[in-house]
Amino acid sequence: MQFEDDAANSCDAFLMADNFSPSEYIRERLKGVRSGDETKKLQKLRSEMNAINHASQEMLKHNVFQNYQQFIDASKEISHLEQEIYQLSSLLLDQKQLIENMMQMTGDDKSSVQTASSHSASVASITPIQVLMQKMDGIASILNNMRSCDKILLYGEMMLLDPETKEDINRAMLVLLSDRLLIGNITPSGKYKYLLLNQYFKEHVVSFFIFSLESTFSLNNLAVVNVKDRESGAAVADQLLKLLVFPEQR
């Protein structure tokens, strides 16, 4: 079988040569044929040529089909890639808008803090670092080792919801830094209370939840998107967020 394949390949190479001459080829094949056997030899040669021609046509059809199939597969991959690029662009636009809103909210918070501090210069200002160290266990080492260029952009409490039923699971605290997002879950101990002097030097008790640092995520691997929840109403839907953590999703 191997010998037949080698012979066929050798014959194909000979017929495809640039200097191939049909008349010379027939003359060589008829060399040494006895007188009277020329017709029989030519018929055999014709059968061989027909077989080679048929095999060449089948091979050509196969190659055309393979090329067409590869073209279809490549078109499908390009179409799928275009969809992913469009989805990624929409995701980045939503994230950009959300970050801009967060930055605007942070600017409003800073303005309100400056206004409140102007009422009484004698009241000691409480920094976000002090507040976070009081409210979240395990965060002190991260805040104490922050670089001079790092900042606390935003922090606040949120409710973790079941992605299917939208039912409350537990409270969580999110802290947005310049390069990462910190997430803390509420501790089993629940609420703590502390005494606070307001701007009129009146004492009042403020209660807050104590959280424990659970995880940190680099902003390079994190995307924040708005969740479109029509069933909960427009007011609630505007407050729902989903954190996409690559390669996994929360």
C-alpha positions as CSV (number, residue, x, y, z in Angstrom):
1,M,0.0,0.0,0.0
2,Q,2.8,2.4,0.8
3,F,4.5,1.5,-2.5
4,E,1.3,2.4,-4.4
5,D,1.0,5.7,-2.6
6,D,4.7,6.5,-3.3
7,A,4.2,5.6,-7.0
8,A,1.1,7.8,-7.2
9,N,2.9,10.7,-5.6
10,S,5.8,10.3,-8.0
11,C,3.4,10.2,-11.0
12,D,1.7,13.4,-9.8
13,A,5.0,15.1,-9.4
14,F,6.0,14.1,-12.9
15,L,2.8,15.3,-14.5
16,M,2.9,18.6,-12.7
17,A,6.5,19.4,-13.7
18,D,7.1,22.6,-15.6
19,N,8.9,20.8,-18.5
20,F,6.2,18.1,-18.9
21,S,5.5,17.2,-22.5
22,P,2.4,15.1,-23.3
23,S,3.9,13.8,-26.6
24,E,7.2,12.8,-24.9
25,Y,5.3,11.2,-22.1
26,I,3.2,9.0,-24.4
27,R,6.2,8.2,-26.5
28,E,8.0,7.0,-23.4
29,R,5.1,4.9,-22.3
30,L,4.9,3.2,-25.7
31,K,8.6,2.5,-25.9
32,G,9.3,-1.2,-26.1
33,V,5.6,-2.1,-26.8
34,R,5.3,-4.9,-29.3
35,S,3.7,-4.2,-32.7
36,G,0.0,-4.6,-32.5
37,D,-0.2,-3.9,-28.8
38,E,-0.1,0.0,-29.2
39,T,-4.0,0.3,-29.1
40,K,-4.3,-1.8,-26.0
41,K,-1.5,0.2,-24.3
42,L,-3.0,3.5,-25.3
43,Q,-6.4,2.4,-23.8
44,K,-4.7,1.5,-20.6
45,L,-2.9,4.8,-20.5
46,R,-6.2,6.6,-21.1
47,S,-7.8,4.8,-18.2
48,E,-4.9,5.8,-16.0
49,M,-5.2,9.5,-17.1
50,N,-9.0,9.4,-16.5
51,A,-8.4,8.0,-13.0
52,I,-5.7,10.7,-12.3
53,N,-8.1,13.4,-13.6
54,H,-11.0,12.1,-11.4
55,A,-8.7,12.0,-8.3
56,S,-7.5,15.6,-9.0
57,Q,-11.1,16.8,-9.3
58,E,-12.1,15.2,-6.0
59,M,-9.0,16.7,-4.3
60,L,-9.8,20.1,-5.7
61,K,-13.4,19.8,-4.4
62,H,-12.2,18.8,-1.0
63,N,-9.7,21.7,-0.8
64,V,-12.4,24.2,-1.9
65,F,-14.8,22.8,0.8
66,Q,-12.1,23.0,3.4
67,N,-11.2,26.6,2.6
68,Y,-14.9,27.5,2.6
69,Q,-15.4,25.9,5.9
70,Q,-12.4,27.7,7.4
71,F,-13.8,31.0,6.0
72,I,-17.2,30.4,7.7
73,D,-15.5,29.5,11.0
74,A,-13.3,32.6,10.9
75,S,-16.4,34.7,10.1
76,K,-18.2,33.3,13.2
77,E,-15.2,34.0,15.4
78,I,-15.0,37.6,14.1
79,S,-18.7,38.1,14.7
80,H,-18.4,36.7,18.2
81,L,-15.3,38.9,18.9
82,E,-17.2,42.0,17.7
83,Q,-20.0,41.2,20.1
84,E,-17.6,40.9,23.0
85,I,-15.9,44.2,22.1
86,Y,-19.3,45.9,22.0
87,Q,-20.3,44.4,25.4
88,L,-16.9,45.4,26.8
89,S,-17.3,49.0,25.5
90,S,-20.7,49.3,27.1
91,L,-19.3,47.9,30.3
92,L,-16.5,50.4,30.4
93,L,-18.8,53.3,29.7
94,D,-21.1,52.3,32.6
95,Q,-18.1,51.9,34.8
96,K,-16.7,55.3,33.8
97,Q,-20.1,57.0,34.5
98,L,-20.3,55.2,37.9
99,I,-16.8,56.3,38.9
100,E,-17.6,59.8,37.9
101,N,-20.7,59.8,40.0
102,M,-18.7,58.4,43.0
103,M,-16.1,61.1,42.6
104,Q,-18.8,63.7,42.5
105,M,-20.3,62.3,45.7
106,T,-16.9,62.3,47.3
107,G,-16.4,66.0,46.4
108,D,-19.8,66.8,47.9
109,D,-18.9,65.0,51.1
110,K,-15.6,66.9,51.3
111,S,-17.5,70.2,50.9
112,S,-20.0,69.3,53.6
113,V,-17.2,68.4,56.0
114,Q,-15.4,71.7,55.4
115,T,-18.7,73.6,56.0
116,A,-19.4,71.8,59.2
117,S,-15.8,72.4,60.5
118,S,-16.2,76.1,60.0
119,H,-19.0,76.3,62.6
120,S,-16.6,75.3,65.4
121,A,-12.8,75.2,65.0
122,S,-12.5,73.7,68.5
123,V,-14.2,70.4,67.5
124,A,-11.6,67.9,66.5
125,S,-12.1,66.6,63.0
126,I,-12.5,62.9,62.5
127,T,-10.7,61.6,59.4
128,P,-12.0,58.8,57.2
129,I,-9.1,56.6,58.3
130,Q,-10.2,56.9,62.0
131,V,-13.8,56.1,61.1
132,L,-12.8,53.1,59.1
133,M,-10.5,51.7,61.7
134,Q,-13.3,51.9,64.2
135,K,-15.8,50.3,61.9
136,M,-13.8,47.5,60.2
137,D,-11.5,45.0,61.8
138,G,-8.4,44.0,59.8
139,I,-8.2,47.2,57.8
140,A,-5.6,49.0,60.0
141,S,-2.6,47.5,58.3
142,I,-3.8,48.5,54.8
143,L,-4.6,52.1,55.8
144,N,-1.4,52.5,57.8
145,N,0.7,51.4,54.8
146,M,-1.0,53.6,52.2
147,R,1.4,55.6,50.0
148,S,1.2,59.3,49.9
149,C,-0.5,59.2,46.5
150,D,-3.2,56.8,47.7
151,K,-6.5,58.1,48.9
152,I,-9.8,57.0,50.4
153,L,-12.2,57.9,47.6
154,L,-15.4,56.6,49.0
155,Y,-16.8,54.3,51.7
156,G,-20.2,53.2,52.9
157,E,-22.5,50.4,54.0
158,M,-24.5,48.3,51.5
159,M,-26.7,45.3,51.6
160,L,-25.6,42.1,49.8
161,L,-28.5,40.6,47.9
162,D,-29.3,37.2,46.5
163,P,-28.7,37.5,42.7
164,E,-31.8,35.5,41.9
165,T,-34.4,36.5,44.5
166,K,-33.0,39.9,45.4
167,E,-33.5,39.0,49.1
168,D,-31.2,40.5,51.8
169,I,-28.2,38.2,52.7
170,N,-26.1,40.4,55.0
171,R,-24.8,43.9,55.4
172,A,-21.4,44.8,53.9
173,M,-19.1,47.7,53.9
174,L,-17.3,48.8,50.7
175,V,-14.2,51.0,50.8
176,L,-12.9,52.5,47.5
177,L,-9.2,53.3,47.5
178,S,-7.1,54.7,44.6
179,D,-6.0,51.3,43.6
180,R,-8.3,48.7,45.2
181,L,-11.7,48.0,46.6
182,L,-12.0,46.6,50.2
183,I,-15.1,44.6,51.2
184,G,-16.0,43.7,54.8
185,N,-18.8,41.6,56.1
186,I,-20.7,42.3,59.3
187,T,-19.3,40.6,62.4
188,P,-21.5,38.3,64.6
189,S,-21.3,40.8,67.4
190,G,-23.7,43.2,65.6
191,K,-24.0,46.9,66.6
192,Y,-21.7,49.0,68.7
193,K,-22.4,52.4,70.2
194,Y,-20.2,55.3,70.8
195,L,-20.6,58.9,72.2
196,L,-20.2,61.8,69.8
197,L,-20.1,65.6,70.4
198,N,-22.0,67.5,67.7
199,Q,-21.2,71.0,66.5
200,Y,-23.3,72.5,69.4
201,F,-21.3,70.5,72.0
202,K,-24.3,68.3,72.8
203,E,-23.7,64.6,73.5
204,H,-25.6,62.0,71.6
205,V,-25.2,58.3,71.1
206,V,-24.5,57.0,67.6
207,S,-24.8,53.3,66.8
208,F,-23.0,51.6,63.9
209,F,-22.2,48.2,62.7
210,I,-18.8,46.6,63.1
211,F,-17.4,44.8,60.0
212,S,-14.5,42.5,59.4
213,L,-12.4,42.8,56.3
214,E,-13.2,39.9,54.0
215,S,-11.4,40.5,50.7
216,T,-9.6,43.1,48.6
217,F,-9.7,43.5,44.8
218,S,-7.5,45.4,42.5
219,L,-9.3,48.0,40.4
220,N,-7.6,46.6,37.3
221,N,-9.6,43.3,37.8
222,L,-12.9,44.9,38.8
223,A,-15.9,46.4,37.0
224,V,-19.0,47.9,38.6
225,V,-22.2,47.9,36.6
226,N,-25.7,49.0,37.3
227,V,-28.3,46.2,37.6
228,K,-31.5,46.7,35.6
229,D,-34.2,45.4,37.9
230,R,-37.6,46.4,36.6
231,E,-39.5,44.3,39.1
232,S,-38.2,46.2,42.1
233,G,-39.2,49.6,40.7
234,A,-37.1,52.5,39.4
235,A,-36.2,53.9,42.8
236,V,-34.7,50.5,43.9
237,A,-33.2,49.7,40.6
238,D,-31.0,52.8,40.6
239,Q,-29.4,51.6,43.8
240,L,-28.5,48.1,42.7
241,L,-24.9,47.4,41.7
242,K,-23.1,44.3,40.5
243,L,-19.3,43.8,41.0
244,L,-17.6,41.9,38.2
245,V,-14.3,40.4,39.4
246,F,-12.2,38.9,36.6
247,P,-11.8,36.0,36.1
248,E,-14.5,35.3,38.6
249,Q,-17.8,37.1,39.1
250,R,-19.5,38.3,42.3
